[in-house]
Amino acid sequence: MDTTLQDPLVGQLLDGRYRVDERIAVGGMATVYRAVDTRLDRVLALKVMHPALAADATFVERFIREAKSAARLDHPNVVGVFDQGAEGAYVYLAMEYVAGCTLRDVLRERGALQPRAALDILEPVLAALGAAHRAGFVHRDMKPENVLIGDDGRVKVADFGLVRAVGSVTSTTGAVLGTVSYLAPEQIEHGTADTRADVYACGVVLYEMLTGAKPYAGDTPAQVLYRHLNEDVPAPSALVPGLAVELDELVASATARHADVRPDDAVALLSRVREARAALGDEQLDAVPPQARDTAGDAVADAGPVSPEAMTSVIPRTAPMEPGAGAPPADSGHTSRLEVPLPPPPHPPGQARPRGGRVPMPRRGVLAALIAVLVVLGVGAGVWYIGSGQFTRVPALIGKTEQEARQRLGDAGLGVKEVRRDFSETVERGTVISSDPGTGERIRGNGSVTIVVSRGPEIVKVPDLKGKPLAEAQRELEKTGLAPGVVTEEFSEDVERGSVISTEPGAGAGRSPDTAVALTVSKGALVDVPDVVGDSVDDATRELKDAGFEVQVAPERINSAEEAGAVARQSPGKGAEAARGDTVTLTLSKGPRMVEVPDVVGDKADDAERKLKQAGFEVKVEKNFPFLGDEVESQSVDGGEQAPEGSTVTIRIKGL
């Protein structure tokens, strides 16, 4: 049976603009429809929150506010957000319509992918994430379900900015197990996520594309979480023999358990992906993994290269994919289930009505049946009247003007108890944010309702953070209602190391709540590194620390002209510039190496000097009066004897 026929929105015109044509996906938070924008005559995807969730004003504000963040990401590999609005109990987003499938569908159909195809998909995903990371956003929920592949082969990333809203209402075990497969260890252990958490998830997605399996298996989410925290992601070549070592290294780098070891963001990972691709030959890129399947589900034997376009051709096209939460319904060839069904209309349009609009029954007893029905209805109405005290349900007021809300309440026989006003980022100024009692709640017929009317968006001013330590600055931003954005470092003569130099936007700028603010942090002032070669380790350490540097002594020692135990080498070296707080590494001498002195008596002066220098000695030349000779008469260290490498040998030249 076509369940679309039971959906009350199909066939309706939402907000006087969007004609709802077909339901294409259902998730725990929203239902997605294919719709037409009647003003622009454009097909789009309409994501409508379930009415049960739309009654929560706080949830609605968060949902739409974060959708606005996604709308600011103008990138060809990001699913676009066109519009948002509300009509009665329906809160919606108008989004780009992408006909095609998800990467999850491709993996389910094809198993493992050839390296070329995997990289062809990963690169545009990283380009989209890179744009988000540089704008101060973190996706937080990267997984194959959120990678869309259009019928034309274009790759797009969905659900930017909606992750926190989705996570707050998703509680089914299956959804949790699907998500934890891509969570970075720091998300599990500390609940924190920055750009490197998205890098980790992309590494897991790459592993899954190359092998056809997730790196960690488990019967429960807890088992998967434990393995994320305590085991390294295995090399893909363990499942795909012969896979290029560059791909193993790429996965290992992106999925390092310690965030500091991973590439800083998606832009850095994209650079490494392109370097790895450039190092691979066609044979390595087009190698068919043993886990690959053809469209019938069998292993691919002697297949040629498979492009993303070819891959999408094997996926059912009965329903386009949702550009947001949830997956297409099971009857479209994808796996899903209806988690929060919309209430069916009083009479499903698809259900046949008996001819004549009545139920056939024997003519005898018609009058008796009618009397019985009237009696039952009369008794029931009396019981309801006595027991309920004439209760009325509060009409839908959200999104209505104050005057319209008063009119609706009056039509329902209710009054207005109080009108409160509050800021709202998502509800237009002068329209209702919420009511108490809420929509659909029962109230006595002569009761009154408190309504909260929007004062419009509240503008937050960026605080002056110059000179404040980074952690303190980030806390102050969050306290103000703004979001800490990308952190960059640069040298500064007047701002202490680790403290904020500037922000973007600058101090005093007005911004909407949750806007990301980028921070530039000081690496300290540049100072000259003092020369400590030849000093004792204690003297060198004291001099460097007085200059503001940390000191580290290398464990190995080297032969040098310096005496044993003195500093033979330093890094950074003499005259180099570094920031206070940086570390200078000292390498100590184990004394000079003893070298045999060549015999140069009787040689020409130039030849003798060359031989001694080649042996590692400094040379001093002395001449006898009248300074016209050119033959070595004697040398300060006899030939064949041992002398310290780098020491000076004096040669004397004969006079006439």
Phi, psi and omega in degrees: 000138181281105183290344178301328182296338182271356183278122185291342182275336182297127181092353182267163175253107184275131177057027177068013186221318189258113178275118184275116185262322188201141173275128184241347180196150178226133177230183182290340184250327189207165172246140181247134182237151165274128185222170178236128173282107186290343178282318183257357182053052184234134176282135179211174176258132181247115179261118185244123179294147176297138182306327181297327179274329182294343178286346180268105185298322180296317180295319180298314181299317181294318181300312184282324179299317181286334174294325177296324176300317179295324181296336180283350179272091180271091184217138184296343180255017176243132177298123186284147173248120186266321192200161172215153180187186181210142173221111183060235181275359184258118175249130191222162169236135173261121189231164176300135179267120181243110178274122181165228183209174176261163175300328177300318178298318180297315181294322179295324183276321189257347186073223178286153180252157172294150181306322180298315180294319180299317180288327177298329178277318185293323186298310178295330175298315180291327177297318178294313179295324179299318177298320179293315182298318180289341176269359177094014180251151175235131184293312176075352183216046179289129179195165183302331179296336182260009175252115184257137178239113183286166178300334179271006177090355179292143180250131181225149177257133182249170174066036172290129174080353182260001190296315183294321178295317179298315183299333184284346180239356181269121184224001181287147183299319180299317180295319180296315182297322178293328183279318186296342178296343185240008181280135175287153181306321182291332175293323181287315189279321186242351182074017181253150180212121172240195185302331182287340174291321175294323177299316179300313182299321179294325176297320177293319178298318178298316177303316182293323178294322183284331186247342183081008182217155174285152183291331182238132176248155179184150180282338182227158176303324182299320179295319179294317179301317181300318183289325175301320185281333192240355181229144173284147174298127183294159178291135178302330182294345176294331177260336182239086181304139179088357178297141184301140181296332179298326179287322174301314182294325179296314179295316181298319180295314184289331186253021177304136182294330177267122186301327183295339182275340182283162169304147187297324182203185184293330178296316179295320179293322178300321178299318179292324178298317181292325176295318180296317180299317182297334182276351184261144175272171181300322181296320178289320182292327185260010178297133182268117180291151181296339181278354182292147179234151171275184186292343178271359177094000180270165179292143176280126182268285184242066183269152174270188179300142180243118179274164176302323179297318180294324180294319183291340183290344181265358182269138179304141182249021183292340177209133175292158184281155177282133178274034182195222186288152173086175179231163181300155181297159184299329184283000178259008181094008178238165182265126178193174172210153181281112185267318179229082186293145174286148180293134180289155176294165182305324177225111182305130182300330183279353184271128182294134177263137180304146181301143178080357177074018179219164180268121180299140176206160180301140180300323176292137177089357179299313182295320180295319179295319180297317179297318180298317179298316180298322179296314180299315180297320181294315179297316180298317180297321179295316179298317180298316183298316182289318186283329187263342181066034178060063178276149178233148177270138181292126180290165178290123183241344184298130180089354178270153175291164180301319180295317179295322179296317178298319181296316180296318179296319178298319179297331179273002180081019182248160179246175177257116181282316184200146175246115177254157180232139183211158177290149175210131179279338189246337183259130184300145179306133178090358179249162189282132175271315184199172177219160178221111000297161183279175181304129177085351179284151184273141179212150180300147186304332179254019183281178180229158188234138173269130178243144178251122185252139184288138171262008182088182184290145175267126181268129181256133177270135178291124181288160176278110186250003184301132178086355181270142176304149186306311183299318179295320179296318179295320177296320181294322177299314180296321179296324179288336182109006177258169183249131174297130182258209183292139180253126174240158183239146173205160180287148179213136180279333188244358179245132183297147179305132178087359180254163187283131174271313183200169177231159174225109007292162182286168180302136178091347179291142179271131180218158177288154177305146178073007174294137180283136178243118179282144184239132172254123188246143183285138170264005181094174181276148176279129177228157178286137177278125181291155179273117181239009178297131182095344179281159171292160183297325179293315180295319180296317180297316181297316182295319181291319180292325176298330179277355176100014182256155168273155185234136175228132180259123181295143183291329183270154176244157182231156172288137177203173178289344180285153180291158182302133178093346178276166179286121180264332184205149176224149178218118003293156185275182181304132176084349178291155177257137178210166181272146173302138183098343176291164183257133173254126181263130180251134174247125186268156181271145170252024177093166181286153175276135181279130185232143178288133182275127178288151179273116183242007179297130182093347178280159170297153185301315182295318180295318181297316181297320180295316180299316182293319180293322177296331179280352176104019182249155167275153186233134173240129184252128174239140182240144175273146178294137015263031170061028181251356180279169181217021183238138182288125180269323181202167177222148187293330175241123184297148176301139181092345178277163180265142176214154181297134176302134180092351179283171186259132174248125180264131176243143181246133183261138179296146170267180179276000000 
